[in-house]
Amino acid sequence: MVTPNDLKARIGETIGTSEWFEISQDRINKFAEATGDFQFIHIDEEKAKLTPFGGTIAHGFLTLSLIPVLTAKSDCPRPEGIKMGVNYGGNKTRFIAPVRAGKRVRAHFKLLEMDEKRPGQWQQTMEITIEIENEPKPALMAEWITQFFM
């Protein structure tokens, strides 16, 4: 474990990488069910084969929603004494390449900012790049903001 000030000293560094995480068709279907986004490119395997993607792809928002699980499955240092962490929002999000069903993704975390907003409340901004296994372009790049309460 590290302190928030230890992390602050690492601004500008890539501080962690997650494990690989598979994006199954079942996960895509469940995301469609949860969000009401049933566009054929995500759920109709036969129709999606006829598109330039050659098959179904994950929703961009599904990929974005993986940030918490990919963070939990990473080697990113976590400040000691956290009572609660919350997603605060994002500065930039870009969906760069589609994630085809059955592919695996992982995230790389670069620390951009670490500021104490008030005593015991820290705000962390990370540049998160979600790569697709054996693909030349990442699926997603985002500047994501999290707040920690100590």
Phi and psi in radians as a Rosetta constraint file:
Dihedral C 1 N 2 CA 2 C 2 CIRCULARHARMONIC -2.274 0.35
Dihedral N 2 CA 2 C 2 N 3 CIRCULARHARMONIC 2.932 0.35
Dihedral C 2 N 3 CA 3 C 3 CIRCULARHARMONIC -1.632 0.35
Dihedral N 3 CA 3 C 3 N 4 CIRCULARHARMONIC 2.831 0.35
Dihedral C 3 N 4 CA 4 C 4 CIRCULARHARMONIC -1.017 0.35
Dihedral N 4 CA 4 C 4 N 5 CIRCULARHARMONIC -0.628 0.35
Dihedral C 4 N 5 CA 5 C 5 CIRCULARHARMONIC -1.183 0.35
Dihedral N 5 CA 5 C 5 N 6 CIRCULARHARMONIC -0.576 0.35
Dihedral C 5 N 6 CA 6 C 6 CIRCULARHARMONIC -1.051 0.35
Dihedral N 6 CA 6 C 6 N 7 CIRCULARHARMONIC -0.749 0.35
Dihedral C 6 N 7 CA 7 C 7 CIRCULARHARMONIC -1.145 0.35
Dihedral N 7 CA 7 C 7 N 8 CIRCULARHARMONIC -0.723 0.35
Dihedral C 7 N 8 CA 8 C 8 CIRCULARHARMONIC -0.972 0.35
Dihedral N 8 CA 8 C 8 N 9 CIRCULARHARMONIC -0.581 0.35
Dihedral C 8 N 9 CA 9 C 9 CIRCULARHARMONIC -1.221 0.35
Dihedral N 9 CA 9 C 9 N 10 CIRCULARHARMONIC -0.194 0.35
Dihedral C 9 N 10 CA 10 C 10 CIRCULARHARMONIC -1.843 0.35
Dihedral N 10 CA 10 C 10 N 11 CIRCULARHARMONIC 0.244 0.35
Dihedral C 10 N 11 CA 11 C 11 CIRCULARHARMONIC -0.974 0.35
Dihedral N 11 CA 11 C 11 N 12 CIRCULARHARMONIC 2.351 0.35
Dihedral C 11 N 12 CA 12 C 12 CIRCULARHARMONIC 1.662 0.35
Dihedral N 12 CA 12 C 12 N 13 CIRCULARHARMONIC -0.144 0.35
Dihedral C 12 N 13 CA 13 C 13 CIRCULARHARMONIC -1.738 0.35
Dihedral N 13 CA 13 C 13 N 14 CIRCULARHARMONIC 2.614 0.35
Dihedral C 13 N 14 CA 14 C 14 CIRCULARHARMONIC -1.356 0.35
Dihedral N 14 CA 14 C 14 N 15 CIRCULARHARMONIC 2.082 0.35
Dihedral C 14 N 15 CA 15 C 15 CIRCULARHARMONIC -1.891 0.35
Dihedral N 15 CA 15 C 15 N 16 CIRCULARHARMONIC 0.004 0.35
Dihedral C 15 N 16 CA 16 C 16 CIRCULARHARMONIC -3.112 0.35
Dihedral N 16 CA 16 C 16 N 17 CIRCULARHARMONIC 2.856 0.35
Dihedral C 16 N 17 CA 17 C 17 CIRCULARHARMONIC -2.445 0.35
Dihedral N 17 CA 17 C 17 N 18 CIRCULARHARMONIC 2.468 0.35
Dihedral C 17 N 18 CA 18 C 18 CIRCULARHARMONIC -1.519 0.35
Dihedral N 18 CA 18 C 18 N 19 CIRCULARHARMONIC 2.998 0.35
Dihedral C 18 N 19 CA 19 C 19 CIRCULARHARMONIC -1.268 0.35
Dihedral N 19 CA 19 C 19 N 20 CIRCULARHARMONIC 2.876 0.35
Dihedral C 19 N 20 CA 20 C 20 CIRCULARHARMONIC -1.247 0.35
Dihedral N 20 CA 20 C 20 N 21 CIRCULARHARMONIC 2.560 0.35
Dihedral C 20 N 21 CA 21 C 21 CIRCULARHARMONIC -2.409 0.35
Dihedral N 21 CA 21 C 21 N 22 CIRCULARHARMONIC 2.154 0.35
Dihedral C 21 N 22 CA 22 C 22 CIRCULARHARMONIC -1.440 0.35
Dihedral N 22 CA 22 C 22 N 23 CIRCULARHARMONIC 2.414 0.35
Dihedral C 22 N 23 CA 23 C 23 CIRCULARHARMONIC -1.810 0.35
Dihedral N 23 CA 23 C 23 N 24 CIRCULARHARMONIC 1.615 0.35
Dihedral C 23 N 24 CA 24 C 24 CIRCULARHARMONIC -1.432 0.35
Dihedral N 24 CA 24 C 24 N 25 CIRCULARHARMONIC 2.805 0.35
Dihedral C 24 N 25 CA 25 C 25 CIRCULARHARMONIC -1.095 0.35
Dihedral N 25 CA 25 C 25 N 26 CIRCULARHARMONIC -0.623 0.35
Dihedral C 25 N 26 CA 26 C 26 CIRCULARHARMONIC -1.066 0.35
Dihedral N 26 CA 26 C 26 N 27 CIRCULARHARMONIC -0.745 0.35
Dihedral C 26 N 27 CA 27 C 27 CIRCULARHARMONIC -1.106 0.35
Dihedral N 27 CA 27 C 27 N 28 CIRCULARHARMONIC -0.738 0.35
Dihedral C 27 N 28 CA 28 C 28 CIRCULARHARMONIC -1.076 0.35
Dihedral N 28 CA 28 C 28 N 29 CIRCULARHARMONIC -0.785 0.35
Dihedral C 28 N 29 CA 29 C 29 CIRCULARHARMONIC -1.087 0.35
Dihedral N 29 CA 29 C 29 N 30 CIRCULARHARMONIC -0.730 0.35
Dihedral C 29 N 30 CA 30 C 30 CIRCULARHARMONIC -1.158 0.35
Dihedral N 30 CA 30 C 30 N 31 CIRCULARHARMONIC -0.636 0.35
Dihedral C 30 N 31 CA 31 C 31 CIRCULARHARMONIC -1.141 0.35
Dihedral N 31 CA 31 C 31 N 32 CIRCULARHARMONIC -0.732 0.35
Dihedral C 31 N 32 CA 32 C 32 CIRCULARHARMONIC -1.033 0.35
Dihedral N 32 CA 32 C 32 N 33 CIRCULARHARMONIC -0.755 0.35
Dihedral C 32 N 33 CA 33 C 33 CIRCULARHARMONIC -1.089 0.35
Dihedral N 33 CA 33 C 33 N 34 CIRCULARHARMONIC -0.761 0.35
Dihedral C 33 N 34 CA 34 C 34 CIRCULARHARMONIC -1.190 0.35
Dihedral N 34 CA 34 C 34 N 35 CIRCULARHARMONIC -0.579 0.35
Dihedral C 34 N 35 CA 35 C 35 CIRCULARHARMONIC -1.810 0.35
Dihedral N 35 CA 35 C 35 N 36 CIRCULARHARMONIC -0.249 0.35
Dihedral C 35 N 36 CA 36 C 36 CIRCULARHARMONIC 1.359 0.35
Dihedral N 36 CA 36 C 36 N 37 CIRCULARHARMONIC 0.238 0.35
Dihedral C 36 N 37 CA 37 C 37 CIRCULARHARMONIC -1.709 0.35
Dihedral N 37 CA 37 C 37 N 38 CIRCULARHARMONIC 1.660 0.35
Dihedral C 37 N 38 CA 38 C 38 CIRCULARHARMONIC -1.843 0.35
Dihedral N 38 CA 38 C 38 N 39 CIRCULARHARMONIC 0.469 0.35
Dihedral C 38 N 39 CA 39 C 39 CIRCULARHARMONIC -0.935 0.35
Dihedral N 39 CA 39 C 39 N 40 CIRCULARHARMONIC 2.374 0.35
Dihedral C 39 N 40 CA 40 C 40 CIRCULARHARMONIC -0.977 0.35
Dihedral N 40 CA 40 C 40 N 41 CIRCULARHARMONIC -0.535 0.35
Dihedral C 40 N 41 CA 41 C 41 CIRCULARHARMONIC -1.068 0.35
Dihedral N 41 CA 41 C 41 N 42 CIRCULARHARMONIC -0.332 0.35
Dihedral C 41 N 42 CA 42 C 42 CIRCULARHARMONIC -1.699 0.35
Dihedral N 42 CA 42 C 42 N 43 CIRCULARHARMONIC -0.585 0.35
Dihedral C 42 N 43 CA 43 C 43 CIRCULARHARMONIC -2.118 0.35
Dihedral N 43 CA 43 C 43 N 44 CIRCULARHARMONIC -0.304 0.35
Dihedral C 43 N 44 CA 44 C 44 CIRCULARHARMONIC -1.774 0.35
Dihedral N 44 CA 44 C 44 N 45 CIRCULARHARMONIC 1.660 0.35
Dihedral C 44 N 45 CA 45 C 45 CIRCULARHARMONIC -1.076 0.35
Dihedral N 45 CA 45 C 45 N 46 CIRCULARHARMONIC -0.666 0.35
Dihedral C 45 N 46 CA 46 C 46 CIRCULARHARMONIC -1.225 0.35
Dihedral N 46 CA 46 C 46 N 47 CIRCULARHARMONIC -0.824 0.35
Dihedral C 46 N 47 CA 47 C 47 CIRCULARHARMONIC -1.151 0.35
Dihedral N 47 CA 47 C 47 N 48 CIRCULARHARMONIC -0.660 0.35
Dihedral C 47 N 48 CA 48 C 48 CIRCULARHARMONIC -1.160 0.35
Dihedral N 48 CA 48 C 48 N 49 CIRCULARHARMONIC -0.461 0.35
Dihedral C 48 N 49 CA 49 C 49 CIRCULARHARMONIC -1.077 0.35
Dihedral N 49 CA 49 C 49 N 50 CIRCULARHARMONIC -0.421 0.35
Dihedral C 49 N 50 CA 50 C 50 CIRCULARHARMONIC -1.487 0.35
Dihedral N 50 CA 50 C 50 N 51 CIRCULARHARMONIC -0.052 0.35
Dihedral C 50 N 51 CA 51 C 51 CIRCULARHARMONIC -1.614 0.35
Dihedral N 51 CA 51 C 51 N 52 CIRCULARHARMONIC 2.953 0.35
Dihedral C 51 N 52 CA 52 C 52 CIRCULARHARMONIC -1.054 0.35
Dihedral N 52 CA 52 C 52 N 53 CIRCULARHARMONIC -0.318 0.35
Dihedral C 52 N 53 CA 53 C 53 CIRCULARHARMONIC -1.372 0.35
Dihedral N 53 CA 53 C 53 N 54 CIRCULARHARMONIC -0.365 0.35
Dihedral C 53 N 54 CA 54 C 54 CIRCULARHARMONIC 1.298 0.35
Dihedral N 54 CA 54 C 54 N 55 CIRCULARHARMONIC 0.156 0.35
Dihedral C 54 N 55 CA 55 C 55 CIRCULARHARMONIC 2.959 0.35
Dihedral N 55 CA 55 C 55 N 56 CIRCULARHARMONIC -3.109 0.35
Dihedral C 55 N 56 CA 56 C 56 CIRCULARHARMONIC -1.243 0.35
Dihedral N 56 CA 56 C 56 N 57 CIRCULARHARMONIC 2.674 0.35
Dihedral C 56 N 57 CA 57 C 57 CIRCULARHARMONIC -2.267 0.35
Dihedral N 57 CA 57 C 57 N 58 CIRCULARHARMONIC 2.689 0.35
Dihedral C 57 N 58 CA 58 C 58 CIRCULARHARMONIC -1.230 0.35
Dihedral N 58 CA 58 C 58 N 59 CIRCULARHARMONIC 2.602 0.35
Dihedral C 58 N 59 CA 59 C 59 CIRCULARHARMONIC -1.087 0.35
Dihedral N 59 CA 59 C 59 N 60 CIRCULARHARMONIC 2.488 0.35
Dihedral C 59 N 60 CA 60 C 60 CIRCULARHARMONIC -1.023 0.35
Dihedral N 60 CA 60 C 60 N 61 CIRCULARHARMONIC -0.676 0.35
Dihedral C 60 N 61 CA 61 C 61 CIRCULARHARMONIC -1.211 0.35
Dihedral N 61 CA 61 C 61 N 62 CIRCULARHARMONIC -0.448 0.35
Dihedral C 61 N 62 CA 62 C 62 CIRCULARHARMONIC -1.125 0.35
Dihedral N 62 CA 62 C 62 N 63 CIRCULARHARMONIC -0.819 0.35
Dihedral C 62 N 63 CA 63 C 63 CIRCULARHARMONIC -1.031 0.35
Dihedral N 63 CA 63 C 63 N 64 CIRCULARHARMONIC -0.793 0.35
Dihedral C 63 N 64 CA 64 C 64 CIRCULARHARMONIC -1.065 0.35
Dihedral N 64 CA 64 C 64 N 65 CIRCULARHARMONIC -0.685 0.35
Dihedral C 64 N 65 CA 65 C 65 CIRCULARHARMONIC -1.216 0.35
Dihedral N 65 CA 65 C 65 N 66 CIRCULARHARMONIC -0.172 0.35
Dihedral C 65 N 66 CA 66 C 66 CIRCULARHARMONIC -1.395 0.35
Dihedral N 66 CA 66 C 66 N 67 CIRCULARHARMONIC -0.134 0.35
Dihedral C 66 N 67 CA 67 C 67 CIRCULARHARMONIC -0.911 0.35
Dihedral N 67 CA 67 C 67 N 68 CIRCULARHARMONIC -0.829 0.35
Dihedral C 67 N 68 CA 68 C 68 CIRCULARHARMONIC -1.073 0.35
Dihedral N 68 CA 68 C 68 N 69 CIRCULARHARMONIC -0.776 0.35
Dihedral C 68 N 69 CA 69 C 69 CIRCULARHARMONIC -1.215 0.35
Dihedral N 69 CA 69 C 69 N 70 CIRCULARHARMONIC -0.652 0.35
Dihedral C 69 N 70 CA 70 C 70 CIRCULARHARMONIC -1.189 0.35
Dihedral N 70 CA 70 C 70 N 71 CIRCULARHARMONIC -0.603 0.35
Dihedral C 70 N 71 CA 71 C 71 CIRCULARHARMONIC -1.123 0.35
Dihedral N 71 CA 71 C 71 N 72 CIRCULARHARMONIC -0.793 0.35
Dihedral C 71 N 72 CA 72 C 72 CIRCULARHARMONIC -1.106 0.35
Dihedral N 72 CA 72 C 72 N 73 CIRCULARHARMONIC -0.525 0.35
Dihedral C 72 N 73 CA 73 C 73 CIRCULARHARMONIC -1.695 0.35
Dihedral N 73 CA 73 C 73 N 74 CIRCULARHARMONIC 0.473 0.35
Dihedral C 73 N 74 CA 74 C 74 CIRCULARHARMONIC -2.002 0.35
Dihedral N 74 CA 74 C 74 N 75 CIRCULARHARMONIC 3.010 0.35
Dihedral C 74 N 75 CA 75 C 75 CIRCULARHARMONIC -1.715 0.35
Dihedral N 75 CA 75 C 75 N 76 CIRCULARHARMONIC 0.351 0.35
Dihedral C 75 N 76 CA 76 C 76 CIRCULARHARMONIC -1.081 0.35
Dihedral N 76 CA 76 C 76 N 77 CIRCULARHARMONIC 2.354 0.35
Dihedral C 76 N 77 CA 77 C 77 CIRCULARHARMONIC -1.177 0.35
Dihedral N 77 CA 77 C 77 N 78 CIRCULARHARMONIC 2.428 0.35
Dihedral C 77 N 78 CA 78 C 78 CIRCULARHARMONIC -1.968 0.35
Dihedral N 78 CA 78 C 78 N 79 CIRCULARHARMONIC 2.276 0.35
Dihedral C 78 N 79 CA 79 C 79 CIRCULARHARMONIC -1.057 0.35
Dihedral N 79 CA 79 C 79 N 80 CIRCULARHARMONIC 2.404 0.35
Dihedral C 79 N 80 CA 80 C 80 CIRCULARHARMONIC -1.311 0.35
Dihedral N 80 CA 80 C 80 N 81 CIRCULARHARMONIC 2.605 0.35
Dihedral C 80 N 81 CA 81 C 81 CIRCULARHARMONIC 1.486 0.35
Dihedral N 81 CA 81 C 81 N 82 CIRCULARHARMONIC 0.257 0.35
Dihedral C 81 N 82 CA 82 C 82 CIRCULARHARMONIC -1.256 0.35
Dihedral N 82 CA 82 C 82 N 83 CIRCULARHARMONIC 2.207 0.35
Dihedral C 82 N 83 CA 83 C 83 CIRCULARHARMONIC -1.586 0.35
Dihedral N 83 CA 83 C 83 N 84 CIRCULARHARMONIC -0.560 0.35
Dihedral C 83 N 84 CA 84 C 84 CIRCULARHARMONIC -2.816 0.35
Dihedral N 84 CA 84 C 84 N 85 CIRCULARHARMONIC 2.513 0.35
Dihedral C 84 N 85 CA 85 C 85 CIRCULARHARMONIC -2.222 0.35
Dihedral N 85 CA 85 C 85 N 86 CIRCULARHARMONIC 2.485 0.35
Dihedral C 85 N 86 CA 86 C 86 CIRCULARHARMONIC -2.358 0.35
Dihedral N 86 CA 86 C 86 N 87 CIRCULARHARMONIC 2.553 0.35
Dihedral C 86 N 87 CA 87 C 87 CIRCULARHARMONIC -1.248 0.35
Dihedral N 87 CA 87 C 87 N 88 CIRCULARHARMONIC 2.274 0.35
Dihedral C 87 N 88 CA 88 C 88 CIRCULARHARMONIC -1.809 0.35
Dihedral N 88 CA 88 C 88 N 89 CIRCULARHARMONIC -0.482 0.35
Dihedral C 88 N 89 CA 89 C 89 CIRCULARHARMONIC 2.502 0.35
Dihedral N 89 CA 89 C 89 N 90 CIRCULARHARMONIC -2.927 0.35
Dihedral C 89 N 90 CA 90 C 90 CIRCULARHARMONIC -2.374 0.35
Dihedral N 90 CA 90 C 90 N 91 CIRCULARHARMONIC 2.620 0.35
Dihedral C 90 N 91 CA 91 C 91 CIRCULARHARMONIC -1.593 0.35
Dihedral N 91 CA 91 C 91 N 92 CIRCULARHARMONIC -0.729 0.35
Dihedral C 91 N 92 CA 92 C 92 CIRCULARHARMONIC -2.476 0.35
Dihedral N 92 CA 92 C 92 N 93 CIRCULARHARMONIC 2.471 0.35
Dihedral C 92 N 93 CA 93 C 93 CIRCULARHARMONIC -2.484 0.35
Dihedral N 93 CA 93 C 93 N 94 CIRCULARHARMONIC 2.243 0.35
Dihedral C 93 N 94 CA 94 C 94 CIRCULARHARMONIC -2.288 0.35
Dihedral N 94 CA 94 C 94 N 95 CIRCULARHARMONIC 2.210 0.35
Dihedral C 94 N 95 CA 95 C 95 CIRCULARHARMONIC -1.634 0.35
Dihedral N 95 CA 95 C 95 N 96 CIRCULARHARMONIC 1.821 0.35
Dihedral C 95 N 96 CA 96 C 96 CIRCULARHARMONIC -1.602 0.35
Dihedral N 96 CA 96 C 96 N 97 CIRCULARHARMONIC -0.779 0.35
Dihedral C 96 N 97 CA 97 C 97 CIRCULARHARMONIC -2.437 0.35
Dihedral N 97 CA 97 C 97 N 98 CIRCULARHARMONIC 2.537 0.35
Dihedral C 97 N 98 CA 98 C 98 CIRCULARHARMONIC -1.257 0.35
Dihedral N 98 CA 98 C 98 N 99 CIRCULARHARMONIC 2.603 0.35
Dihedral C 98 N 99 CA 99 C 99 CIRCULARHARMONIC -1.795 0.35
Dihedral N 99 CA 99 C 99 N 100 CIRCULARHARMONIC 1.953 0.35
Dihedral C 99 N 100 CA 100 C 100 CIRCULARHARMONIC -1.299 0.35
Dihedral N 100 CA 100 C 100 N 101 CIRCULARHARMONIC 2.547 0.35
Dihedral C 100 N 101 CA 101 C 101 CIRCULARHARMONIC -0.943 0.35
Dihedral N 101 CA 101 C 101 N 102 CIRCULARHARMONIC 2.379 0.35
Dihedral C 101 N 102 CA 102 C 102 CIRCULARHARMONIC 1.615 0.35
Dihedral N 102 CA 102 C 102 N 103 CIRCULARHARMONIC -0.195 0.35
Dihedral C 102 N 103 CA 103 C 103 CIRCULARHARMONIC -1.373 0.35
Dihedral N 103 CA 103 C 103 N 104 CIRCULARHARMONIC 2.810 0.35
Dihedral C 103 N 104 CA 104 C 104 CIRCULARHARMONIC -1.955 0.35
Dihedral N 104 CA 104 C 104 N 105 CIRCULARHARMONIC 2.550 0.35
Dihedral C 104 N 105 CA 105 C 105 CIRCULARHARMONIC -2.218 0.35
Dihedral N 105 CA 105 C 105 N 106 CIRCULARHARMONIC 2.778 0.35
Dihedral C 105 N 106 CA 106 C 106 CIRCULARHARMONIC -2.606 0.35
Dihedral N 106 CA 106 C 106 N 107 CIRCULARHARMONIC 2.812 0.35
Dihedral C 106 N 107 CA 107 C 107 CIRCULARHARMONIC -2.004 0.35
Dihedral N 107 CA 107 C 107 N 108 CIRCULARHARMONIC 2.568 0.35
Dihedral C 107 N 108 CA 108 C 108 CIRCULARHARMONIC -2.038 0.35
Dihedral N 108 CA 108 C 108 N 109 CIRCULARHARMONIC 2.370 0.35
Dihedral C 108 N 109 CA 109 C 109 CIRCULARHARMONIC -2.067 0.35
Dihedral N 109 CA 109 C 109 N 110 CIRCULARHARMONIC 2.065 0.35
Dihedral C 109 N 110 CA 110 C 110 CIRCULARHARMONIC -1.966 0.35
Dihedral N 110 CA 110 C 110 N 111 CIRCULARHARMONIC 2.178 0.35
Dihedral C 110 N 111 CA 111 C 111 CIRCULARHARMONIC -1.375 0.35
Dihedral N 111 CA 111 C 111 N 112 CIRCULARHARMONIC 2.114 0.35
Dihedral C 111 N 112 CA 112 C 112 CIRCULARHARMONIC -1.769 0.35
Dihedral N 112 CA 112 C 112 N 113 CIRCULARHARMONIC -0.679 0.35
Dihedral C 112 N 113 CA 113 C 113 CIRCULARHARMONIC -2.580 0.35
Dihedral N 113 CA 113 C 113 N 114 CIRCULARHARMONIC 2.628 0.35
Dihedral C 113 N 114 CA 114 C 114 CIRCULARHARMONIC -2.621 0.35
Dihedral N 114 CA 114 C 114 N 115 CIRCULARHARMONIC 1.804 0.35
Dihedral C 114 N 115 CA 115 C 115 CIRCULARHARMONIC -2.217 0.35
Dihedral N 115 CA 115 C 115 N 116 CIRCULARHARMONIC 2.436 0.35
Dihedral C 115 N 116 CA 116 C 116 CIRCULARHARMONIC -1.512 0.35
Dihedral N 116 CA 116 C 116 N 117 CIRCULARHARMONIC 1.958 0.35
Dihedral C 116 N 117 CA 117 C 117 CIRCULARHARMONIC -1.366 0.35
Dihedral N 117 CA 117 C 117 N 118 CIRCULARHARMONIC -0.637 0.35
Dihedral C 117 N 118 CA 118 C 118 CIRCULARHARMONIC -2.758 0.35
Dihedral N 118 CA 118 C 118 N 119 CIRCULARHARMONIC 2.892 0.35
Dihedral C 118 N 119 CA 119 C 119 CIRCULARHARMONIC -0.915 0.35
Dihedral N 119 CA 119 C 119 N 120 CIRCULARHARMONIC 2.142 0.35
Dihedral C 119 N 120 CA 120 C 120 CIRCULARHARMONIC 1.434 0.35
Dihedral N 120 CA 120 C 120 N 121 CIRCULARHARMONIC 0.058 0.35
Dihedral C 120 N 121 CA 121 C 121 CIRCULARHARMONIC -2.181 0.35
Dihedral N 121 CA 121 C 121 N 122 CIRCULARHARMONIC 1.968 0.35
Dihedral C 121 N 122 CA 122 C 122 CIRCULARHARMONIC -1.949 0.35
Dihedral N 122 CA 122 C 122 N 123 CIRCULARHARMONIC 2.527 0.35
Dihedral C 122 N 123 CA 123 C 123 CIRCULARHARMONIC -2.075 0.35
Dihedral N 123 CA 123 C 123 N 124 CIRCULARHARMONIC 2.191 0.35
Dihedral C 123 N 124 CA 124 C 124 CIRCULARHARMONIC -2.030 0.35
Dihedral N 124 CA 124 C 124 N 125 CIRCULARHARMONIC 2.297 0.35
Dihedral C 124 N 125 CA 125 C 125 CIRCULARHARMONIC -2.008 0.35
Dihedral N 125 CA 125 C 125 N 126 CIRCULARHARMONIC 2.199 0.35
Dihedral C 125 N 126 CA 126 C 126 CIRCULARHARMONIC -2.094 0.35
Dihedral N 126 CA 126 C 126 N 127 CIRCULARHARMONIC 2.487 0.35
Dihedral C 126 N 127 CA 127 C 127 CIRCULARHARMONIC -1.594 0.35
Dihedral N 127 CA 127 C 127 N 128 CIRCULARHARMONIC 2.056 0.35
Dihedral C 127 N 128 CA 128 C 128 CIRCULARHARMONIC -1.971 0.35
Dihedral N 128 CA 128 C 128 N 129 CIRCULARHARMONIC 2.164 0.35
Dihedral C 128 N 129 CA 129 C 129 CIRCULARHARMONIC -1.978 0.35
Dihedral N 129 CA 129 C 129 N 130 CIRCULARHARMONIC 2.114 0.35
Dihedral C 129 N 130 CA 130 C 130 CIRCULARHARMONIC -1.781 0.35
Dihedral N 130 CA 130 C 130 N 131 CIRCULARHARMONIC 1.941 0.35
Dihedral C 130 N 131 CA 131 C 131 CIRCULARHARMONIC -1.610 0.35
Dihedral N 131 CA 131 C 131 N 132 CIRCULARHARMONIC 2.706 0.35
Dihedral C 131 N 132 CA 132 C 132 CIRCULARHARMONIC -1.877 0.35
Dihedral N 132 CA 132 C 132 N 133 CIRCULARHARMONIC 2.247 0.35
Dihedral C 132 N 133 CA 133 C 133 CIRCULARHARMONIC -0.981 0.35
Dihedral N 133 CA 133 C 133 N 134 CIRCULARHARMONIC 2.267 0.35
Dihedral C 133 N 134 CA 134 C 134 CIRCULARHARMONIC 1.068 0.35
Dihedral N 134 CA 134 C 134 N 135 CIRCULARHARMONIC 0.463 0.35
Dihedral C 134 N 135 CA 135 C 135 CIRCULARHARMONIC -2.064 0.35
Dihedral N 135 CA 135 C 135 N 136 CIRCULARHARMONIC 2.553 0.35
Dihedral C 135 N 136 CA 136 C 136 CIRCULARHARMONIC -1.296 0.35
Dihedral N 136 CA 136 C 136 N 137 CIRCULARHARMONIC -0.461 0.35
Dihedral C 136 N 137 CA 137 C 137 CIRCULARHARMONIC -1.994 0.35
Dihedral N 137 CA 137 C 137 N 138 CIRCULARHARMONIC 2.588 0.35
Dihedral C 137 N 138 CA 138 C 138 CIRCULARHARMONIC -1.277 0.35
Dihedral N 138 CA 138 C 138 N 139 CIRCULARHARMONIC 2.772 0.35
Dihedral C 138 N 139 CA 139 C 139 CIRCULARHARMONIC -1.289 0.35
Dihedral N 139 CA 139 C 139 N 140 CIRCULARHARMONIC -0.652 0.35
Dihedral C 139 N 140 CA 140 C 140 CIRCULARHARMONIC -2.702 0.35
Dihedral N 140 CA 140 C 140 N 141 CIRCULARHARMONIC 2.522 0.35
Dihedral C 140 N 141 CA 141 C 141 CIRCULARHARMONIC -2.287 0.35
Dihedral N 141 CA 141 C 141 N 142 CIRCULARHARMONIC 2.331 0.35
Dihedral C 141 N 142 CA 142 C 142 CIRCULARHARMONIC -2.565 0.35
Dihedral N 142 CA 142 C 142 N 143 CIRCULARHARMONIC 2.539 0.35
Dihedral C 142 N 143 CA 143 C 143 CIRCULARHARMONIC -1.699 0.35
Dihedral N 143 CA 143 C 143 N 144 CIRCULARHARMONIC 1.949 0.35
Dihedral C 143 N 144 CA 144 C 144 CIRCULARHARMONIC -2.014 0.35
Dihedral N 144 CA 144 C 144 N 145 CIRCULARHARMONIC 2.396 0.35
Dihedral C 144 N 145 CA 145 C 145 CIRCULARHARMONIC -1.945 0.35
Dihedral N 145 CA 145 C 145 N 146 CIRCULARHARMONIC 2.270 0.35
Dihedral C 145 N 146 CA 146 C 146 CIRCULARHARMONIC -2.206 0.35
Dihedral N 146 CA 146 C 146 N 147 CIRCULARHARMONIC 2.525 0.35
Dihedral C 146 N 147 CA 147 C 147 CIRCULARHARMONIC -1.990 0.35
Dihedral N 147 CA 147 C 147 N 148 CIRCULARHARMONIC 2.407 0.35
Dihedral C 147 N 148 CA 148 C 148 CIRCULARHARMONIC -2.000 0.35
Dihedral N 148 CA 148 C 148 N 149 CIRCULARHARMONIC 2.383 0.35
Dihedral C 148 N 149 CA 149 C 149 CIRCULARHARMONIC -1.969 0.35
Dihedral N 149 CA 149 C 149 N 150 CIRCULARHARMONIC 2.177 0.35
